[in-house]
């Protein structure tokens, strides 16, 4: 199974839309989560696609620029080769989406999200982090196997995106819910993939990255295969 995620920067490089789509298609992931994405990105080979509800423009404090969204924009989209059995509620359905997929290894909850739509600026980041970690604890307590992936706005291997409070809270939640952060050793990486340990079993995941030159987005893409 291959699981991938990439923040495509709200199509800031929309003149390279074809190259963005091609980069995604080359990965040929079974589950692909795009964040800060747009419905104009259309991936073939995925019979199932799920997205967060359309985000709304909203007012921000004076030190932050207002955020305005095009009608085609979505914060998170999940492309899947597996069917969805049911959708689970999330803290904020415009920022996170959770679908239960039927796979050959058993059912897997795929929770795609952005933690902190304004980066790691407080208090927005901590509010969203708390809401999403509460979701994870609830879902894990119900006995689900979980894949939590997307834009964490935290780097764990270096100080590329320093946020000691956020990292500690995420790792504490993963320890409580028996989830393994598979991408923790990736440098200059704030997009991550974490999966329940019992779902991974004895498989040794391999990791690939793309867009290392940041020409198609200001984020690298990352995938795990196990």
N, C-alpha and C positions, 0 to 999 in steps of 0.2 A: 504494500500500500504506500502511495506517495501523497503527502499533504503539503501544500504550499500556501504562502501568503505574501502579499506585496501591497504597499501603499503607493498608489499611482498619482499622488499629489494633485488631486482634483483636475486631472488632465491639463496641468500647467503647460505640458509639452504636447498639446493636441495636434500640432502639425506633424508629430511623429506617432500618430495613433496607430498606423499600420505596424510600425516597429514594436509598439507596446503590446499589441495583440499577438504578434509573432513571437515575442519573448515569452508570453504566457503559454502559447500553444506548444512551444518547444519543450516546456517542462512536462507536459502530458501528465499532470497530477490527477489523482483520483478525486481529490477534494482540493479546491482552490478558493481561497478567501482573498478578495480584493478590498482594500480600504481606501477611503477618500476617492471613491470611484465614480463611475458615470455609466449610464445605460448605453451610451454610444460605444462602449467596449463590449463587443459581442464575441464570445468564445464558442467555437464549434466543438462538438464531441462531448458536450455536457447536457444530457437530457433533462437535468433538474437544476433550477436556479432559484435562489431565495434572497431577498434583500430586506434591509431595514426600511421602515417607513420613511417617506421623504422628510428631510430635515427642514426646519423652519428658520427663517431669518430671525435673529434676536438681538436685543440690545446688550451691550457689554459696558463694563466700567470704562472711564475715559482713557486708561492706559492700554486698552486693547482695541484693536480695529474691529469694527462690526463685521459679521460674517454673513454674506449673501450667497444663496444657493440657486443654481440653475435648476429648472424643472427636471432635468435628467440626472441630477446628482444624487448619489446615495453614499452614506458613510461606510456601509458594509454590504458586500454581496458575496454569497456563497454559491459557487459552481460545483456541482456534484455529479458523479457517475452512479451514485447510489440513491435510491428513493428515500423520501422522507416519510416516516411513520407518523410523526406529530411534531408540532412546533411548541416550544416552551416559552413562557413569558420571561422577559428580562427587565432589569432595572430601568432602562431607557430604550424603548423600541426604535428610536431613531439613531441610536449609537451602537446597539448590540443586538444580535439575533442569534437564537439558539434553535437548531433543528436536530431531531433525532433520526439518524440515518441507519438503514438496515444494510450491514456489510457482511462479507463472508466470515469475518472474525467476531461477529456479534454486533449488537446495536451500539452506536457511538453518538453521543451528544456532541455536536460541533457548535461551539460558542465563538462566533466571530465578533470582534469588537475593536474599538479604539478606546484606550484609557486616556482621557484628557484630550478633548478635541482642540484645545488651545495649547497643545504641548504639555509640559509638566508645570505650567503655571498654577500656583495655588490661588484660591481654594478649589478651582474647577477640577484639577487633577485628582485631588484627594476625595472630593465628593463622588466623582465617577468611579474611582478606584474602590471606595467603600461599597458603593452600590453593586458593582460587578463581583467583588469578592464575596459579598453576601449571597448573590446568585449562585456562585460556585459552591459555597458551603451547603446551601439548600439542595442543590441538585446532587451533590455527592452524598448527602445524608439520605437521599431517596434511593441510593444504590446504583446510580448511573455511572457508566464509564464516559469520560469527558475528554474532548480535545478543545483546549482554550487557546485561541490564536488570533493574531492581528497586530495592531500597532500598540505596543505597551508604553511607548514614550519613556522607556528606560533601557539603558545598556547595562549589562551585568558583568562583562569581561573587562571593561575599561571605563574611563570617564568621558566617553564620547557624549553621553547624555546623562550627566550625574543627577541622581535623585535617590539619596540613601534612604529616606523615609519610605518612598514608594517601593523601592526594591525590597526592603525589609518586610513590608506588608504583603507583597506578592509572594515572596518566598515562605512566609509564615503560613499563608493560606494554602499554598501548594503542599507544604509539609503536613498540614492538618487533613487535607483531602487526598493525600497519597498520589499527587500528580507530579510528574517529572518534567522539568523545564529542559527540553532537548537542545535548545539553541543557546544555552547560557554562556558558552565559551566563544561565541562569535564576536569578533571585534567590530566596532563601528556599526553595531546592529541594535536597532530598537524595535524591530518587528520579530515576533517570537512565536514558537509553537511549543505547547506543553500538552502532554497526554497522560492519562491515568496509567499508572505502572502496571496494573493487571491487564490492561488492554495490550500493552507492548509485549508483556511476557518476557521471554528470553531473546527476543529479537534485538540485534545491535543496529540502531538507526545510523544511516549515513546522511550527511548534510550537503546540500549544494546551494550556491548563491549566484545571483546574476545582477546585471546593472551595476557592476562594481565601480564604473566610472561616473555614475549618477547622471547620465545623459538623458534618460527617459523619465526619471523621477528623482527626487532628492532622497529616496530610500532605496536600499538594496532589496531585492527579492530573496526569499529563503524557502527552502523545501527540505523535508525529512522523508526518508524512505526506510521502511522496515517490513 
